[in-house]
Amino acid sequence: MMAVRQINLSVIGSSVTPKAMNDSAEHQQLSQWLISVAEQRDKLAFSELFKFFAPKILRIAKTKIGSEAQASEVVQETMSNVWRKAHLFDAQKGAATTWVYTVMRNVTFDLLRKVKSNREDTLSDDIWPIAEQSAADDELFEDHLASNNIMSVIETLPENQQQVIKGFYFMEMSQEQLANHLGLPLGTIKSRLRLALAKLKAQLGADHD
Amino acid sequence: MKLPIFPLPVFLLPQGITRLRIFEQRYLNMVKLATKAQGFAILSTATNAQKGERNLASWVDIINFDQDEQGVLVIDVKCKQLVTLSELIVDKDNLHHGDITHVEHWPERMHDDKTSHLSMSLLKVFEDNKLLTDMYQSGFKDNANWVIARWLELLPINLEDKMMFANQHSFKAAKQFVQNIVLPEK
């Protein structure tokens, strides 16, 4: 087991220091996107991260794991964790690429472990992905971030996360877009949405149509 | 008839279109099957199923193909009707398939003052949004059901709440709801 871990560590580690990443402007941009995802749940920033990292992760995972399907799984898991854990990224402690590839490495280990243990739940119902919560979540970032930085409560946004990993294009407007479109302050939109939902729920409680 | 299933937290009413990037092998297989046969089902994975039908899905046809810069398959799909899924099976690629049962949605309604206003406002959203214009190549449909349904898909509210409007008898509530958000009070 340790041998496997070591081998993969070195192999993956060596191939994930992309040359292009010497460019500090690009570094900054990536960090900025991660921060926007962490602080504003910014889907556009995430799309950019996805565009940047997904093909790279896929390529690396394919060469290291061999299986196309599992490589895709690594991409999805990694990017989904990036979305959910962006707040754990600390630009002071290292580059965005290092952080993302650490996430990827952990995902890869988990996957290899699962494959190894030849799990019986290969038919596990990911058709209801929301119900699935990764028990291993809290351990994920030990490698990169000191343990004092690991938050005990992890925010989960399964809906968005699923949209993100399935590559759904964000058709739905953001509250900001709706506010712009209607030429109204964001606060007004927020309260309209809240009120309309409250009314709706009262109404549906009372009758049907 | 069994349809392959794509689980995704998205709210898509009849005639609604959405764009998907497909890169997982099993879902590439699904697309292959869907083009040969009768489309596939997008299973809305809302957390709170009590508010809507259980296992409610949008039965979609693929209406457009493309590849993005990374060579990932991009498809546009259009919902032809709402269905519920049952008798699920899993194939060797871990792709799920299910039997479908048709679910009625809103009966056809005529425009009134309010829906006409909402239609104009929606048209502006479409004109300002390249992605929407791109996807809805068959055009903007100026009828009451279509306008309310598209507004609901676009509005930023929880999927769980949107699921209420999958109900066949929810048109009036839906119209009122969109109106409360989009149209000025007085």
Chai-1 contact restraints between the chains, C-beta under 6 A:
chainA,res_idxA,chainB,res_idxB,connection_type,confidence,min_distance_angstrom,max_distance_angstrom,comment,restraint_id
A,P55,B,Q70,contact,1.0,0.0,6.0,A-B,restraint_1
A,E68,B,Q25,contact,1.0,0.0,6.0,A-B,restraint_2
A,A69,B,Q25,contact,1.0,0.0,6.0,A-B,restraint_3
A,S72,B,F23,contact,1.0,0.0,6.0,A-B,restraint_4
A,S72,B,E24,contact,1.0,0.0,6.0,A-B,restraint_5
A,L123,B,V90,contact,1.0,0.0,6.0,A-B,restraint_6
A,I127,B,P7,contact,1.0,0.0,6.0,A-B,restraint_7
A,I127,B,H96,contact,1.0,0.0,6.0,A-B,restraint_8
A,I130,B,T45,contact,1.0,0.0,6.0,A-B,restraint_9
A,I130,B,T47,contact,1.0,0.0,6.0,A-B,restraint_10
A,E159,B,P9,contact,1.0,0.0,6.0,A-B,restraint_11
A,E159,B,L159,contact,1.0,0.0,6.0,A-B,restraint_12
A,Q162,B,P9,contact,1.0,0.0,6.0,A-B,restraint_13
A,K166,B,L8,contact,1.0,0.0,6.0,A-B,restraint_14
A,G167,B,R21,contact,1.0,0.0,6.0,A-B,restraint_15
A,Y169,B,R19,contact,1.0,0.0,6.0,A-B,restraint_16
A,M171,B,T18,contact,1.0,0.0,6.0,A-B,restraint_17
A,E172,B,L154,contact,1.0,0.0,6.0,A-B,restraint_18
A,E172,B,P156,contact,1.0,0.0,6.0,A-B,restraint_19
A,M173,B,L154,contact,1.0,0.0,6.0,A-B,restraint_20
A,M173,B,P156,contact,1.0,0.0,6.0,A-B,restraint_21
A,S174,B,P156,contact,1.0,0.0,6.0,A-B,restraint_22
A,Q175,B,P156,contact,1.0,0.0,6.0,A-B,restraint_23
A,H181,B,V125,contact,1.0,0.0,6.0,A-B,restraint_24
A,R192,B,I181,contact,1.0,0.0,6.0,A-B,restraint_25
A,A196,B,F177,contact,1.0,0.0,6.0,A-B,restraint_26
A,A196,B,N180,contact,1.0,0.0,6.0,A-B,restraint_27
A,A196,B,I181,contact,1.0,0.0,6.0,A-B,restraint_28
A,L200,B,F177,contact,1.0,0.0,6.0,A-B,restraint_29
A,Q203,B,A173,contact,1.0,0.0,6.0,A-B,restraint_30
A,H208,B,H169,contact,1.0,0.0,6.0,A-B,restraint_31
A,D209,B,H169,contact,1.0,0.0,6.0,A-B,restraint_32
A,D209,B,K172,contact,1.0,0.0,6.0,A-B,restraint_33
